[in-house]
Amino acid sequence: MLAAFACVLSAGNYDSYYGNYGIETVDVRAHDKGYYLSIDTDRDSNPKMTYYDATEGSLKYAERAGSAMPSGMAGAELQGAWLIRTVDKSRTGKFCSLKLDRDGFPNISYYDSINRALKFARFDGSKWKITLVDSGNVGTYSSLRLDRNGRPHIAYYDAKQGILKYAVFDGEKWNISEIDYARFGNSGKFASLALGGDDRPYVSYFDESNGCLKFASCNGIDWVVETVDARPGQFTSIAVGPSESIHISYYDPNRAVLCYAVKKAFNWELKTIDEETGTGMYSHIAVDSKGTPRIIYFSSLKKNVNMATLIGLNWSRVVLDSGGVGADCTFCLDQHDGWHAAYRDIVNSSPKYATSNSNPASDNGRWPFHIIGH
């Protein structure tokens, strides 16, 4: 049974505009960079990110120069405070997803546009090791997670068959399974993967054939699929909170608004978080150690990047950055619940970084923009 109710904020009624955080431009060497951004932090809360460079047609990896391992310096270009290195070339790198392992090494799933295949890259401290996961017009909308043993799990879309697929590396080979097969249609776009406390996989995704948001979980043997919202759900993002609570953010293209779903007991509660037209694309959700969900998202009309946080029973929304920014936005929480966001500067088509882990600025409460690189 589907339980739903609305919790709507007035259009344009934001709690604050900017806040105590710092903003930086990561890569300004040329235009057409910063697509399909993904970000993670190491054990010391240092940010690392991946993105697609459309100018070169390559997958890029960026990290703060001060946090980079000496063995990883070779082949990297210093852009101000950031080290940029190329992971893979030849029109590859779209739909990239980044996770750092326990050693702080980056693991990346991504789409090879030329070969129409899903690839996986891992940096071992001295070189990148790239493997083919699946082929045959597959690999878009890839979402990567690492389990407690450091093994990669990837949810992704198979465009040839129009299905959602799942790949797990067992140490020797990739084991691939089908999650949802929409007969005479497509199911699996906008996939987002999360792993529970026992490494149980959860996936949110868009069923285009039935025009609805779906959720899949595996009990160790079979995949169980259920409908979360009978309305369309694009740009989905899923997170697991304390006590295995399931949280999903998504964009409703029919109403052009940001939505949120949380599973309580056996029912889904649905809320509209921002009803201002054109909000919710590129939504990404994370839940902190206290169970508080945060959502970053893009306003396509105002060209802002916003963040919504559930405080008590109400959602508080803030504008993080404005002026032609916010596409491809994503963020993560570090071990201290500090947030780290990555998003694209649409005007300059370059990746930007914002974090709550900064000292207050003295520019009337607004943080200055720091240009990284020349």
Backbone hydrogen bonds, N-H to C=O, Kabsch-Sander energy under -0.5 kcal/mol:
donor,donor_aa,acceptor,acceptor_aa,energy
3,A,1,M,-0.7
3,A,268,W,-0.5
5,F,270,L,-1.2
13,N,10,S,-2.2
14,Y,12,G,-1.5
15,D,317,R,-1.9
16,S,317,R,-1.0
18,Y,16,S,-0.5
18,Y,319,V,-2.3
21,Y,19,G,-1.8
22,G,355,T,-1.8
23,I,368,P,-0.8
24,E,353,Y,-3.1
25,T,370,H,-2.7
26,V,24,E,-0.5
26,V,351,P,-2.6
27,D,351,P,-0.8
28,V,372,I,-0.5
33,K,349,S,-3.0
35,Y,52,Y,-1.8
38,S,50,T,-1.9
40,D,48,K,-2.4
42,D,46,N,-1.8
45,S,42,D,-2.1
48,K,40,D,-2.7
49,M,62,A,-2.7
50,T,38,S,-2.4
51,Y,60,K,-1.7
52,Y,35,Y,-3.2
53,D,51,Y,-0.5
53,D,58,S,-3.1
54,A,32,D,-1.6
54,A,52,Y,-0.8
55,T,32,D,-1.2
57,G,53,D,-2.2
58,S,53,D,-1.8
59,L,88,D,-2.7
60,K,51,Y,-3.0
61,Y,85,R,-2.4
62,A,49,M,-3.2
63,E,83,L,-1.8
64,R,47,P,-1.0
65,A,81,A,-2.8
67,S,64,R,-1.3
68,A,64,R,-0.7
68,A,65,A,-0.8
72,G,69,M,-2.2
73,M,70,P,-1.5
76,A,73,M,-1.9
77,E,84,I,-3.3
79,Q,77,E,-0.6
79,Q,82,W,-3.8
80,G,78,L,-0.6
81,A,79,Q,-0.5
82,W,79,Q,-2.1
83,L,63,E,-3.4
84,I,77,E,-2.9
84,I,82,W,-0.5
85,R,61,Y,-2.4
87,V,59,L,-3.0
88,D,59,L,-0.9
91,R,57,G,-1.6
92,T,57,G,-1.3
93,G,111,Y,-2.0
94,K,111,Y,-0.9
96,C,93,G,-0.6
97,S,109,S,-2.2
99,K,107,N,-2.3
101,D,105,F,-2.4
104,G,101,D,-2.1
107,N,99,K,-2.1
108,I,121,A,-3.1
109,S,97,S,-2.1
110,Y,119,K,-2.1
111,Y,94,K,-2.9
112,D,117,A,-3.2
113,S,91,R,-1.4
113,S,111,Y,-0.8
116,R,112,D,-1.2
117,A,112,D,-1.4
118,L,134,D,-2.6
119,K,110,Y,-2.9
120,F,131,T,-2.4
121,A,108,I,-3.0
122,R,129,K,-2.0
123,F,106,P,-2.1
124,D,122,R,-0.6
124,D,127,K,-2.2
129,K,122,R,-2.8
130,I,128,W,-0.6
131,T,120,F,-2.8
133,V,118,L,-2.6
133,V,131,T,-0.5
134,D,118,L,-1.3
136,G,115,N,-0.6
136,G,116,R,-0.6
137,N,116,R,-1.6
138,V,116,R,-1.5
139,G,157,Y,-1.8
140,T,157,Y,-0.8
142,S,139,G,-0.6
143,S,155,A,-2.1
145,R,153,H,-2.2
147,D,151,R,-2.2
150,G,147,D,-2.1
153,H,145,R,-2.9
154,I,167,A,-2.8
155,A,143,S,-2.2
156,Y,165,K,-2.2
157,Y,140,T,-2.6
158,D,163,I,-3.1
159,A,137,N,-1.2
159,A,157,Y,-0.8
160,K,137,N,-1.2
162,G,158,D,-1.9
163,I,158,D,-1.5
164,L,180,D,-1.8
165,K,156,Y,-3.1
166,Y,177,S,-2.5
167,A,154,I,-2.9
168,V,175,N,-2.1
169,F,152,P,-1.9
170,D,168,V,-0.6
170,D,173,K,-2.3
175,N,168,V,-3.2
175,N,173,K,-0.5
176,I,174,W,-0.6
177,S,166,Y,-2.6
179,I,164,L,-2.8
180,D,164,L,-0.9
182,A,162,G,-0.7
182,A,180,D,-0.6
183,R,181,Y,-0.9
185,G,182,A,-1.7
187,S,162,G,-1.4
188,G,206,F,-2.2
189,K,206,F,-1.0
191,A,188,G,-0.6
192,S,204,S,-2.1
194,A,202,Y,-2.4
196,G,200,R,-2.8
199,D,196,G,-2.1
202,Y,194,A,-2.8
203,V,216,A,-2.7
204,S,192,S,-2.2
205,Y,214,K,-1.9
206,F,189,K,-2.9
207,D,205,Y,-0.5
207,D,212,C,-2.9
208,E,186,N,-0.7
208,E,206,F,-1.0
209,S,186,N,-2.1
211,G,207,D,-1.0
212,C,207,D,-1.8
213,L,229,D,-2.4
213,L,231,R,-1.0
214,K,205,Y,-2.9
215,F,226,E,-2.5
216,A,203,V,-2.8
217,S,224,V,-2.1
218,C,201,P,-1.4
219,N,222,D,-2.1
224,V,217,S,-3.3
225,V,223,W,-0.5
226,E,215,F,-2.6
228,V,213,L,-2.5
229,D,213,L,-1.3
234,Q,251,Y,-3.0
237,S,249,S,-2.0
239,A,247,H,-2.4
241,G,239,A,-0.5
241,G,245,S,-3.0
244,E,241,G,-1.1
245,S,242,P,-1.2
246,I,263,K,-0.6
247,H,239,A,-2.6
248,I,261,A,-2.8
249,S,237,S,-2.4
250,Y,259,C,-2.1
251,Y,234,Q,-3.5
252,D,257,V,-2.4
256,A,252,D,-2.0
257,V,252,D,-1.2
258,L,274,D,-1.6
259,C,250,Y,-3.1
260,Y,271,K,-2.6
261,A,248,I,-2.9
262,V,269,E,-1.9
263,K,246,I,-2.1
264,K,262,V,-0.6
264,K,267,N,-2.5
267,N,264,K,-2.1
269,E,262,V,-2.8
270,L,268,W,-0.5
271,K,260,Y,-2.8
273,I,258,L,-1.9
273,I,271,K,-0.7
274,D,258,L,-1.2
275,E,9,L,-0.7
278,G,256,A,-1.8
279,T,256,A,-1.4
279,T,276,E,-1.1
280,G,298,F,-1.5
281,M,298,F,-0.9
283,S,280,G,-1.0
284,H,296,I,-1.9
286,A,294,R,-2.1
288,D,292,T,-2.3
291,G,288,D,-1.9
294,R,286,A,-2.9
295,I,308,A,-2.7
296,I,284,H,-2.5
297,Y,306,N,-2.2
298,F,281,M,-2.3
299,S,304,N,-2.6
300,S,278,G,-3.0
300,S,298,F,-0.7
303,K,299,S,-1.8
304,N,299,S,-0.9
305,V,321,D,-2.3
306,N,297,Y,-2.9
307,M,318,V,-2.6
308,A,295,I,-2.9
309,T,316,S,-2.8
310,L,293,P,-1.9
311,I,309,T,-0.7
311,I,314,N,-3.2
312,G,310,L,-0.6
313,L,311,I,-0.6
314,N,311,I,-1.8
316,S,309,T,-3.3
318,V,307,M,-2.6
319,V,16,S,-1.5
320,L,305,V,-2.5
320,L,318,V,-0.6
321,D,305,V,-1.4
323,G,302,K,-0.5
324,G,303,K,-1.1
325,V,303,K,-2.1
326,G,344,R,-1.6
327,A,344,R,-0.8
329,C,326,G,-1.0
330,T,342,A,-2.4
332,C,340,H,-2.0
334,D,338,G,-2.6
337,D,334,D,-2.1
340,H,332,C,-2.3
341,A,354,A,-3.5
342,A,330,T,-2.7
343,Y,352,K,-1.8
344,R,327,A,-2.8
345,D,350,S,-3.4
346,I,324,G,-1.4
346,I,344,R,-0.9
347,V,324,G,-1.5
349,S,345,D,-1.7
350,S,345,D,-1.0
352,K,343,Y,-3.3
353,Y,24,E,-3.2
354,A,341,A,-2.3
355,T,22,G,-1.8
356,S,339,W,-2.1
357,N,339,W,-0.5
358,S,356,S,-1.7
364,N,362,S,-1.0
366,R,363,D,-1.9
370,H,23,I,-1.8
370,H,368,P,-0.5
371,I,369,F,-0.6
372,I,25,T,-0.9
372,I,370,H,-0.6
373,G,371,I,-0.7
